């Protein structure tokens, strides 16, 4: 009886604290929803009211329990983020968003560290501050885009792509910060070792996760109720959290990785839907716990640092993102709008600040300062986005004309159409083969030496059995590493050139040598050097004798992996083909290839309904979906379009897309096609129309734009007369355009 009474006494603060937190959060969220402000700010205010620093309201008693809930909140927030993320998304993001994000992060880490140092903060405080100020808030930006109705505008795609890259880099930085905090060493060697370790485990977890988890979920699909699916998903998440902690990484990384693995399964949307209430509950507790740490006395004491860091965040994020976008080749107006949209910190900054407190490496004043800066920049974000358009127009009028021309020329040259280099394709393919298969082989060897060798070494011929089991498991991967043909078309073309045969032979021998080293390393673990040498010769002989069988077995493994990886997209495509009775029509999804020459054209110009009979129901561009696009909407590379038509019409549209895709011919070397800006100064074309100037014939290209007396015209008519100081934009042969400039 006393035990029961003791338990109830122990539970009481826990229950009353949770009730207080949720009640306060609920009231604050309702008020902030009414005021049309971000809900995150409502949670922060609720935390401040429920914390020990505010005396006019009931306070939380058991802070330790709240900290545990907050840590669970971080895990579910990162798991949910992983579910929304896909590694395929990162590939589709492209160089523009990656350059923008990495430039911004690099600048802001430097600015944050420098400002912290100038204010006399410790080295670790400065480092955490730099990382905290470098990550923008996905939640706040997307909400602001939605409220301002700008989600369909062109710059938004670059912003969303940058946020995806930032989220990934933030995860990596958290791992590096944890390593630095534990070792308290800024050695370049240790950092490199940490990065290599991180890459090793990320690739290993992703490959094994995609191979196993979708298969298990698929096989058990008919047995899984919503309740079971939710429990299994959370169990998988926590299992990866434990695994990440075991190998020395943050629990948040494990949650994110498991989320990204499940994101590739056909159950991803359903799991995300089931998890949302759990994520919202613990996420609210996390943000409330952040608010509890707001100490008014600390904020008053550090009011000047809060103001300085708020200004640095708003202007530093804006300027660095704009520079990054310009470097990536975006026009001035798009770059300015991208930069001004990314001018805040948010949920990831809280998580990183929490990491500093958990590891006991940051000062107590840093956390409330970060929360205050986040609150200020959250309020300013909608205004920064709203005024980014007018400010970009103002800049384009006020900046010197020479600067604008240089930016335009640079933007045009970076977006020029270029042929793919065969060597680049081959080297990328070979590196991918070596890295992926090396990670698998090394992981299996380490597991074998840790678990199989201790079990078998006490038995007669136990070492032989252990080595044989490990080699049989590794054989398909060793074959793929050394002998599997990759980039076949490009390799064939290179081998036709005598100069390329030597380097190609070296690449081929390098792959074989790496596989041989791995075999020798494995056998050396199980046997003495002399026996290992004999076993090595036997293993190599058997390896070459059973090549065909290894080839067959490896392709079964690879096909299973690719099937799991692409299963979600295939399932989505099947679901989209819903019948439209009584017509013989259905929906189908197509991608606009990067090499398609219809990219950039409006639907009005393409006249797809008139010529083929299909209708475009929606266009998905990154995270944005444009439903029932109007005639002036353009198609861009990477767009996912949802079309409606009969089987015959859809098939004809597929042929249409294939016909308009530019392919490199192996027999004819294609010229470099570029977009070049030409200013007419005492030129032979002055006084002639575009047609009379024969620019099309001379450049094997097309005049796509003209600027006359400051006014721009896209796709000008051929009868327009060219005048002194006109600026032409011509897409054509690089060499012919260069000759034209010097005429």
N, C-alpha and C positions, 0 to 999 in steps of 0.2 A: 504493500500500500504506500509505504514511504517512497519507494522507487517511482511509482506513478506520480505522486505529488511532486517529487524532485524533477521528473521529466516535464510535467506541466509548467513548473516554475521556469525551467530552462527554455521551453518553447514560447512562453508568453511574450518576451521582448521581440523575438523573431517575427511572430505573427502581427503584433501591434505595429512594429516598424514597417513591415511590408504593407500593411493596410494604410498607414500614414503616407508612405511613399506614393502608393498608387492613387490614393484619394487626392493628394496635393498635385500629382502629375496630371490627373484627369481634369481638375479644375483649371490648372494653368494652360493645358492644351486647348480646352474649350475657349478660354479667353483669347489665346493667341490665334486660334483658328478664326474667331470672330474678327480679330484685328488684321487678318490676312498676313500674318508673320510666320516664319519657319517654326515648325513644332519643336525642333531641337532647342530653340531658345526658351520655349515653354518648359521643357524638362529641366533646363539649367536653372530657371527661376524657381521651379518647384523644389529642386535640390537645395538651393540657397535658403528657401523658407523652412525646409525640413531639417536643415543642418544645425549644428551647434553654435553657429555664428550669428543666428537670428533669434533673439530672446522672446519675441512677441508671438510665437507660434510653437505648438508641440514639436519636440525634437526627437530625432532617432536616437535610441539608446545603445543598440549593439552595432557599432560601426564595422566590426570585423565581419559580421554576417553580410552586411551590405557590400563589403569589398569582395567577398566570395561571389555574390550574385553579379556584381559588376564584371568580374572576370569571366563568368559564364556568359554575360551579355556580350563581351568582346568576342568570345568564341562563336556565338550564334550570328553576330553581325558579320564576321569574316566568312563563316560558312555560307551565309546567305549571299554575300558578295561573290563568293566562288561559284555559287549556283547560277548567278546572273552572268558570270564571266565564262568565256570559252577561249581556249588557246587558239582556235581558228579565228576568233575575233582579232586577236593580237596580230596574226598574220595579215588579215585584211586591212588593219589600220594603216599600214604603209609607212613610208619614210616621213611624210609631212608631219603627222601627229607625233611620231617618235622624236623627231628633231626638235619640235616645239616643246614637248614635255621635258626632254633631257636638258635642253638649254635652260629652261626655266628652273629646273631642280638644281642644276649646277650653279647658276647665278645666286639663287636664294640660299642655298647651303653656305656659300661663301659670304654673302651679305649678313646672314644671321650669325654666323660664327664670328665675323669681324666686329659686328655691333655689340654682341655679348662680351667680347674681349675688351672693347673700348669702355664698356660699363664696369669692367673689373670682375666679371663672373668667372667661375671655374672653367677649366677646359672642357669637362664633360657637360656642364650646363650650356656652354657655347655650341658644342657639337649637337646636342639634342635640340637646341633652339633653331639652328640652321635647318635641320631636317624637318622640324615642326612647321617652320614658315614656308617650306618648299612644296607642300602638298595641298592642292585646292580641294574644295568640298563638292563631291559629286551630287550629294543630296540637295544642297542649297542651289547649285547651278541649274540642275534639271527642273527643280520646282520653279525657279525664276523664269526659265525659258518657257515653261508651260503657262505661267501667269501672264507673261508679256506677249505670248503668241508668236514667238520667233523660231519655233522648232523646225520650220521648213526652210529657213534661210540658209544660204550656202556655208557661212562661217561655222554654223553649229556642228557640222560633221567633223571639222578639225578640232573643235572644243571637246566633243565627246571622245574622239580618238585619243586626244591628249590625256583625258581623265583616265581612260583604260590603261595607258602606259604608266601614268602616275601611280595608279593603284598597285601595279606590279612592282614598280621601283620602290614604293613605300614598304611593301612586304620584304623586299631584299634589304632595304636600309634598316628595317627593324631587326633582321637577323644579324647584320653587321654591327649595329649598336649594342645588341646583346653580347656579342663576342668581345667587343671593345670594353664593355662595362665589366665583364667577368675577368678578362685578362689585364685590364687597365694598361694596355700596351698599344701604341699606335704604329707598330712595326709594319712596314709594307709587306714583308714576307708572311706574317701571320694573317694579314688581311687577304692576301692572295690565296692562302691556304683555306681560309674561311669561304671565300667565293667559290673555289673549286669544289669544296665539300658540299656547298649549297647546290651548285649545278648538278653534281653527282646524284644527290638524293632527290632533287626535283625531277630529273629525267627518269630515275629508277622508279620513283613512286608513281609518276604519271604513266609510264609504260606498263608496269605491273597492275596498276589500278584499272586502266582502260581494258587490259586483257582479261581481268577477273571479274570486276564488279558488274559491268553491264551484262555479262553472261549469267551471273547468279540471279540478278534482278529479272532477267528475261525468262530463265528457267522456272523461277518461283512466282511468276506474274499471276497465274491463276489461283495461287494460294494467298496472295497478299491482300489484306483488307487495308483501308486507310490507316487504321490504328497501327497495324503491323508495319506498314511502310514507313510511317513516321518514326516508330521506335527503332527500326533497322537503320534508317538514315542517320538518326542522332547517334546510334551506337557506332556506326562507321565513322562519323565525325569525331567522336570522342576517342575512338581507337587510334585515328591518325594524330589526334592531339597528343596522346600518350607517346606514340612512336616518335613524333617530332621532338617532344621534351626529352626522350631517352637519348637521342643522338645530339642533343645540345642546342636545338632550335627553339624558338618561341612557340607556345601552344597555338597562337593565332595563325602561324604559318601552316600548321597541320590542318586546322579547320578550313583555311582557304584552299589548300591543295585538294582535300576531299571534296569540297564543294565544286571545284573546277572539274574533277573527275566525274562526279555524278551529273554535272552539266552536259556531258556528252552522251548521256543515256536517254532512252525514250521516255523515262519516267521523270525527267528533270522538272518540267513545268508543274506536274502534279505534286512532286515533293516540295517544290518552292511554295506552292499554294498551301500545303499542309503545314509547312514550317513557319509561315508568316506570323500566326498568332504567338508562337513561342518566341520568335525573333523579336516581335514588337514588345512582348512582355519584358524579356530580359534586356532588350535594347533600351527600353524606357528606364529600367532600374540603373543601367550603366550611365546614361546621360544625367539621371538624377544624382547619382553618386558623384559625378563630375561637378555638379552644381553645389554639392555639400562642401566641397573643398574651397569654395569661393569665400575668402576671408576679407571683409570690408576694410579692416585695418591694413592688411597687406596691400590691397589695391590703392588705398590712400597713400601709403608709404611709397609705392612703386607706380604712382600715377604717370610720372614722366616717361619711364620705360614703356608703359602700356601705350601711351600716345605715340611715342617714337616707333615702336614695333608695328602699330596699326598703320601708320603712314608708310613705313617700309614695306609692309605686306601689300597694301593697296597699289602703291606706285611700283615697287620692285617686281611683284608678280606681273603687273600689266606690262611694264617695259621689257622684262626678260622674255615673257611669252611672245610679245610682239616681235622682238629680235629673232627669237627661235623660229617663228612662223615666216618671217622674211627670209631667213637663211634657208628654210625648206623650199622656198620658191613661191610662196603665196603673194598675191598682190597686196599693196599697202592697206587698202580699206579692209580686206578680209583679215589681215594680220592684226590691225589695231583692234578690231571687234573681237577677235580671238583673245588677245591679250587682256583687254578690259573685262572680259567675262570670267577670267581665271584669277580674279583679284581678291581671294579670301582664303581662310583656312577653316577646317571643320572637323568632321568626325575622326578622320585618320590622325589629325593633330592631337586630339584627345587621347587616342589609343597609344600614340607614341609617348605622350607626356605621362600617361599611366604606367607605361613600361619603365620610364625613368624612376618613378616612385617605387614600383615593385622591386626593382633591382637596387634601390637605395643609392643611386649614383647622382641624382639631381637634387638641387636645393628645394626647400619647401615653397619658396616664393614663385618658382617657375610655373607651377601648375595653374594657380589663379590668374597669373598674368596671361597665360595662353588662352584661358577661357574668356577673359575680358577682350583680348584681341579678336578672338573668333566672333564674339557677340557683336563687336563694332563692325567688323568686315562683313558679317552676315547682313546687317542692316544696310550697308552701302552697296552690296552686290546688285540688287535690282536696278539701282540708279546707274551704276557703272555700265550694265548691259544696255539700259535704255538710252543712255547718252553716247554709247560707243559709235553708233551710226553718224549722228551729227558731228562728233569730234573727228571721225575719220574723214568726213567731207571737208571740215575746216582745215585739217592738216594737209590734204591734197591741194587746197587752194593757197596755203601759206608757205609750204615748203618750197625751196628753190627748184626751178624747173629742171635743172641739171640732175638734182637728186632723184626727182620723180622719174626722169627718163632712165637713169641707171637702174633704179628699182624695177621698172617695167621690163627693161632689157634682160636683167638677171632672172626675173620671174618667167619671162618667155623662154629663155634658154634652158632653165631647169625643167620646164614642162614640155620640152621638145620631145618628139617621138624618136626613139633610138632603137637600133637593132640589138638583140641579145648577143653577148660575147660567148662563144662556145667554150673557151677556157674557163670563164667564170662559172658557167653551168656545171662543167665537169668537176672543177675543184670543190664547189659547194656540195655536189652529190657525193664525192669521195670523203669529204670531211664529215658529212652526216653519217655515212656508213661507219667510219672509224669511231666517231664519238659515241654514237648510240650503242653499237655492238660492244665497244670497249667497256662501257659502263655496265652492261648486262654481264659480260664475262668476268670483270673484276668483282662485281657483287656476288656472283655465284662462287667464285674461288674463295672469297673471304668467308662466306657462309659455310662452305664446305670445310675450310680449315678450322672454323670455330665450333661446328656442330657434328659433322660427319667424322672427321679425323679422331677426335676424342672417343667416339663410340666404337670405332673399328680397330684402333691400333693395338688393342690388347688381344685380338683374335689372330690365329694363324692366317696368313695371307689377307689380313684385314686391310692393310694399306693398298694392296692390289684391288680389292673390292671397292674401297672408297674412291680411289683414283678412277677406276672404270666407271662407276656410277656418275661421278662428276663430269668425266669426259663425254659420256653418252648424252648427258643433259646439254653440255656446251657445244657438241659437234655441229648442230645446225647453225649456231651463231658464229662459230669459228669459220665455217664454210662461207657464210654471208660476208663476214669481215674480209676474207682473203680473196674469194673467187667470184662472188656474185657480180653480174654485169649491171652497171648503172649508167644512166645518161647515154644509152646505146647509140642514138642518132648522132649526138655531138661527138662521142668518141670515134665513131666511124669517120666522120668528116675530118677530125684532127689527124687520124691515122693516114688519110690520103695525102697529107702534107708531110714530106720527109723531115722537115725541121721539128715537127711535133712528135715524131715517133719516139725519140730518145726520152724526152720528159714524160710521155705517157707510160713508157716501159718502167721508168723509175717510180712513178705513182703506183703502178701495178705491183712491183716488187716490194714497195714499202708496206702495202696492205698484207702481203704474204709474210713479210718479216715480223710485223706486229703480231699476227696470229701465231707464228712459231714461238715468239718470246712468251706469249701467254701460256702456250702448252708447256714450255720448259719451266716456267714459274710454278705452274700447278703441280707438275711431277716432282719438282724439287721439294715441295711441301710434304709429299707423301713418302718419298724415298731418299736414300743416301745418294750422293752425286753419281757414283758409278752405276747403280741400278737405274737411277733416273735417266741416264744417258741411253741405256738399252731400251727402256720403256719409251723414251722420246722417239727413237728410230722406229719402233713398232707402231707407235701412235700415228706418226706422220705417214707411214706406209698404208695403214688401214684408212687413214683420212682421205688419201688420194684414191684408194681403191673403191670407196663407197660414195664417191662424189654425187652420182645421180640420185641415190637414196637420200642423201643429206639435202640436196636441192629440193626434192619433193617434200621432205618433212619441214624444211624451213618455210616453203611457200604456204603450207597448211597453217603454220603458226602466224605468218604475216597476214594471210587472208582473214584469219579469225580476228586479229587485232584491227585491221582496217574495217572489217564488218562492224565491230563494236564502235569504232571511232565515228563511222559515218551513219550509224543506225538511226540516230535522231533526225538527221537531215532527210534520209530516205523515208522515214515514217511521216515527217512533216509534208513531204512532197506528195505522198499517197493520200494523206488527209485532205490536201488542198484540191484534189481531183474529185470534187463533189459533183454529182450529176445535177443538171439543170433541166428537169422535166418541164414541159413536154419536148423541149428542144434537145437535139443530140449534141449537147455541149458540156464542157467541164472546165475546171480551172487548172492551170499548170504554171510552174515557177521556172523562170530562166534567169541567168546571170548575164549582165553586159560585160563582156571581156575587156580587159585593159587595152587590147589591140584592136577593138572594134572601131570601124570608121563611122558608125552611127552615133558614137558618143559625142555629146555636145549639141546634138540636133534636138529641136523641139518636136513634140508629138504631132503638131500641126504640119511641119515640113515632111515628116516621115510618112504621114497618111496611111498608117497601118490598117485602120478600119476599112478604108476605101480600097486598098490594094490587096489585102489578105483576108479581111473579114473578122480579125480578132479585135477584142477590146481589152484595154489595160485597166484592171480593177484597182491595183495599188502598186506603189513603188516603195521598196524598203531601202533606205540609204543609211547604213550604219545602224544607229539606234532609232532612227526616225522612219515612220511609215506615212506615206502620202496616199490617202484613200481617194479614189476616183479623181486622178490628176486631170487638170484642165489642159487645153490644147497648147498652152504656152510653156508647160513644164518640159524641162530638158532631161535627157537620159545621160548619166555619167558612168564612167568605168567603175565596176564593182557594184552597181545598182542591182537589186534583186526585184524583178518585175513579175507580177502575178497577172497572167493573161487569161481571158475567157474565149473559148472557141470550140469548134467541133474537132474530132480527131484529125481530119484532113487539114483544117486550118492551122491547128497547133503544129502539125508536122511541117507544113509549109513555112510557118514562122521560124521553126528551128532551122530549116534550110536557109532561110533569109538571114538569120543571125550568123550561121556558118559562112555564108557567101561574103558577108561584110566584115569578116574577121581577117585581119592582115596576117599572113603567114610568111615566114622567111623561107625563100627557096634555096635548096642546097646547091643549085647549079649557078645561080646568078647572085652576085653580091649586091645587096640592096644599098642604095645611097642613104646617107644619114639625112633624115627629114627633120627640119627644125622650124620653129616659129621665130622669125627675125623682124626686127623693127628697123625701118629705113626712113630717114628724114631727107626730103627732096630739097637740095641746095644746088641751084644752077645745073639741074639734071636734064638729060636729053628728053625725059618723059614730060616735062612741064609743058602744059598747053595741050596735051593729048588726053584722050579718054583712056580708061583702064583697058578697054578692048583694043584701041589703036596702039597702045604701048606694047602689046604682046607680052605682058609680064608673065602670063600663064605659061606660054611656050618657052620663054627664056629661063624660067626657074623650075619648070616642071612642077608648078605649084598653084597656089590660089591666094588672091588678095582677100583676107578675112576681115580686115578692119581698116578704117581710115580716119585720121583726125584732121579736121579743117578749122583753123582759127579757134582752137580750143574745144570744138564740138566733135564728139566721136560718133561714128556710124559703123555698126556691125553688119557684116556681109553686104558691102556696097554694090550697087548696080554697076554693070559694065560700062554704062554711058557717062559716068561721073568723070568730069575733067580734072586732071591733076594740076595743082598749083604750087607756086613757091612756098616752102616751109610746111607743106603737107607731110604728115607722118603716116607711113603705110605699115601694116602688119601683114606679112606674107608667110604662108606655110609652103616650104619648098625644099629643093635639094640644097644641102649645106654649102657645097662647093660653088654651085651656080649662083646662090644668093651672095656669097662672098665676092665673086667676080662682078656681080651687078653693083655692089656697093662701090667698087673701085672704078666703075665706068665714068 
